[in-house]
Amino acid sequence: MKVDLFDFELPDDSIALRPAAPRDSARMLVVRTGEALEDRIVRDLPDLLQPGDALVFNDTKVIPARLEGQRLRGENAARVEAMLHMRVGPAEWLAFLRPAKRVNAGERIRFGHAGDICLLGTLDATVVEKREGGEALLAFDLSGPALDEAIHAAGHIPLPPYIAGKRAEDEQDKADYQTVYAREKGAVAAPTAGLHFTPQLFARLDARGIERHFVTLHVGAGTFLPVKADDTADHKMHSEIGQVSRATASALNAVRRRGGRVVAVGTTSLRLLESATGEDHVIREWSGATDIFITPGYRFRAVDALMTNFHLPRSTLFMLVSAFSGMDTMRAAYAHAIDTGYRFYSYGDSSLLFPERM
């Protein structure tokens, strides 16, 4: 499909730079194909679901994955930024370098407080290889938990570029850009649909008889990359590491057998569940890397409804929601959202989508 089909005009002031406070006071657009759009708030979610339905959350935890450093080449140094996006070994990460042209394979980069004589707070890496699109494989001098601690000390909150380009990160982002249920460290971008949940909202969902289940998909920086191809068939997705436990798969299959609905909180939860589900619509225990790319025409196997924020024009995520609820439906929903002042992207408002009837 032509990528131009997924383009739309978005006013700059529609991009949210801070989240709603409290989190569950954000607006939520309810979208059902062939029915009128409903303007609600996230706090209304329990009333929009039925007892026996199940929400599926991504419990990944964002790490400070943006590293600033210097390329070391003799006495010459050049500033380099690395956005870690997938761990591939105890000491190795794939990262997007900027500007990538300043660094060659085999060279060294010193991240952190590079001016410190005693080298405390620094983190050194070797560029093992360079790949397309500014991607590189980095081998750090530290490994395992020691590397994790060094990244935590040297790194910055990886705010999306459409926020970071407008303001600097601050202490508040450390709390805002993390779900209240995050526990599995490894993401370099937040599963942003989950940012709207609060303990109070969880209590209301529990009282309504709506189940809660968790999967893990470590969101990569590739989620922010623009689609540069003219046709979706030519776009390459970056892989992300995820896991669906046997207990979660069994519980979700039981929900569907009872007539309940599986509601994915975020596109990351949806992509992982679809990766773990066979053509027989049975969800299975699953672990590994997924690069699933969902565009219109895809037949969904695992998910009956989707809660998600509003996405970038021409993005793989807008393609996914168009596949889920229909292109015409989503174009109309986004036009309504823009016209009525919904806030877009990671810190923005939410939507609750129901699938296009086939």
N, C-alpha and C positions, 0 to 999 in steps of 0.2 A: 504494500500500500504506500502511496505517496505521503511523505512526512508532512507536506503542506496541508493535508487534510486535518491535521491536529494543531494547527496554528490558530491563535486568536490574539486580539489586542488586550493588553492588561495595563491599566493606568499605574504609574509608579507608586502612587499613594495607596494602592490596594495591598501592598506588601507590608505585613506586620513586622515591626521591629522589636516588639515586646509581646509576651503572651497576655491573655485575659487574666484578670485577678478577681475572684478566685478562679482556678483553672476550669472548673465545670460551669462557669458562667459564659463561656464562649458560645457563639451562635452555632446552630447546626441546621443545615438544609436537608430535609428528608426528600429523597428522590425515588419515585416509583414510576416506571415506564407507563405512559398512557394516563397518568393521574396528575392532579394539580400538585405543584411543589408546596411543601410545608416549611414555614420558617419557625424553627424551634430553638431551644438551647440545649447544650449537652446534658444539663441536669434533668432534662425530660426523658433521657434514654430509657430508664426502667419502664416508663409508660408506653414506649414504642415497641417493646419486646414482650414476649409471652413467657410465663413460667415454663421451665423445661428447655428454653433456649440456652445456648452456651456462647459466651464471649471467649475469644482466643487472643491472648496478649503475647507480645514478643518481649521477653524479660531481659534482653541484652542491655548492657550498661556501657554508656559512652566513656571512652578513655580520652585523655588530652592528646589527641593524635596529630596535632599540627605542631611541627618542630621547625624552629628557626635556627640557622647555623651558617657556617662558612665552609666553602670548598677550600681545601688545603693543597696548594700546588707550589712547592718550594716556598719562596717568600711572598708569593702572590696569593691573595685570598679574595673570594667573591661571595657575596651573600646568596644563600640558597634557602628555600623553604621546601619542606617535605610534608605531604599529607599522607600519613600511613593509611592503607586501606584494607590490607589482608595479611594476617600472619601466616607464614608458610613453613616456619621452623622455630625452634627455641630461640634462635638469635637472628632470624631472617624475617623481613617484612617486605611486601610489595608496597610501593609508595609512588605518588605523583610528585615530581619535582618541578619547581618553578623558580627561575627560568631553567628549563632542562638543558638548554644549549650550553650552559656554563659548566656542565659536569660531564666527564667522560668515564667510561667503564675503567675500573681499577683505581680511580681516585678516591681520596678520603674526604669525609665531611665531618666537621665537629659541630655538634648541636649543643644548644644550651648557652650557658654564660661563658662564651668562648674567650672573653678577655681576662678571666680569672687566672692569676699566675699559678695558684695551687690546683687548678683544674677541677675543683669541686663544682658540682652542678653541670658538668659537661658530659656529653655522650658521643662517642666516636663511632663512625660506620664506614665501611668500604662499599663503593658502588660495584656490585658484582657484574651487573649487566644492565643495559638500557634497552627499553622496548618502545613500541609505538605510543604516540599520544602523551609523551612526557612521563611514562611509567618507567620505574627502575626497580631492580631488586637490590635491597640493602642488607648487608651482613654487619650486625653491630658487634662491638667488642665484648659486650655483656650478653648474658643468656638467661632464659627462664625468668624466675621471680626477680632477679637482680635487674634484668632489663625492664621489667614492668615498673619497678620502683623508679628507675632512671627516667623512663618516659613520663611517668607521673610528675616527677620533679621538673623536668625540662620542657614538657609539652604545654600546649595551650588548648582551650576548648575549641573544637573544630566547628565554629559557627558556619552555616551555609554561606556561600559567597554573596548571595543577595542580601544578607544581613551584615556580614563582615565588611562589605564594601561601603556601607552607610554609617557604621559606628564601630567603635572598638569594643571588644569583649570586656566584661567586668565581673565582679564577684557574683552578682545576681545570676548571671548566665550559668554558673556552676550548678545552681539548683534548678533554674528554669529549664535548662536543656537536658533534663534527665527525668524519666518517669518515676513515679513514687514507688514502683514495684521493681525497678531495675536491680539485677543481682549478678548476671553473668558478664564479666568484663570482656570487652572485645570490639564494640561498635565504634565507628568513627563518625557516625551520624545517628541522631536519635530516631527511634520509631515514633514519629511525631503525632500520630493519632492518639497514642497513649498518654501524651502530655496533658490531656484534658481531664484525666481521672484523679479523684481525690478519695481519701478514706471515707468521707461522708457519702460520696456517690457509690462506692463499693458497698457500704452498709445498706443503701436503698436497693441496690441490685440483688443483694443477698436476701433481703426481706421479700422481694418480688419472686424469688425462686429461680433466679437466673444463674447458671453455673459459670465458674471462672476456671479457665485452663491456660497453661503457659507453654510456649515453645520458645526456642532461641534461634534467632538469625542475626549474626553480627553484620550490621549494615555497613557497607563500604562507601568510600568517597565517590565511587562510580555512580552512585545515585544522583549526584549533582551534575554529571557530565552531560553536555548537550548532545542531541542526536545530530551528527554532522552529515549523515548520509541523506540522499534524496528519497530513498525508498527504505521501508522498514526491513526488507529482506537483506539489506546490506549493512545493517547496524549490528555491532558486536557488543553483547552484554558482558560486564565484568562479573566474575563469580563471587559469591558470598557464602560463608560457612554457616551451616545451621544444623539443628537437631530437633527431632520430634521423638519424645520418649514413648516407650511401649504403653505405659499407663495412660498418657494423654491420648494416643491414637485409639486405644480401647474405649476410653471414656467418650470421645467424640463420635465414634461409630455407634455407641449405645444411645447417644443423644438423637442421632438421626433415625435409628431404628424405632425409637419411641415417638417419632414425629416432631421432635424439636429441631430448631435451626442452629447451624453453626455460623456464628457471626465473627468475622475476622476484624480485629482492631488493627487497622493499618494494612497497607499493601505488602509490608514485609511478612506479616503473619499469613496473608493470603498466598503469597508466592511460595512460602515454605510448605504450607498445607497442600497446595496443588502439586508441588514437587514430590510430596510423600504419598500421593493418592494415585491408585491405578485406574485403568479404564473401567474397572468394576465398581468404582466409586468407594472403595474401601481405603481408609486412611491407615497407613502402616508406620511402624517404627522406622525412623530414617535418620541418617547422619551423613554429612558430607558437604560438598560444594554444589551450589545451584546457580545456573545462569539462565533460568527460565525467562522467556521474553513473551509477554502476553499481549496480543493485539486482537482487534475485532475478528471474529470467526473462531476464536478459541472456545472450546466447550468446557465449562467449569465442572469440576468433579467433587469438590470438597466443601465449598463455601456457599452459603445461602443468603448472606447479607454482608456488607462491607462498610465499616466506619473509617473514614479517611479525610485528611485535610484537602485543600485545594492546591492543584499542582501547576507546574510550569507549562507554558505553551510548548508544543513540539517535544514534550518529554515522554519517556517510556511510561511514566506513571499516568499521564493523561491518556495515553494509549490503553493502558490497563483498565482504567475506569470506563473508558468508551467501550471496551470489550465487554465489561461487566453489565452495564446498564444501557448500552446502545449509543452510537455516535450522536444521533440527532437529539436524544434525551440529554446527553451530557453537555452538548453545545448549548442547548437551551438552559440547562441548570447553571452553567458557568456565566452565561449572559445575565441571568437573573441575579446571580451572586455579585457580579460586578456592578450592576445597576442599583442594587440595594445595599451596597457598602459592606459586603462580607470581606473579611481580612484573609489574605492568601498566604500560603506556604507554611514553613515549619512552626512559626509562632502564631499562625492564623486560626481561623475558625474551622469548623468541622462539617462533614456531611455524612448522612446515613443512606447508603445506596442499596437498592433491591435490584435483583437481576432482571435483564430484559427477558420477556416471555418469548420462548421459541415456538 
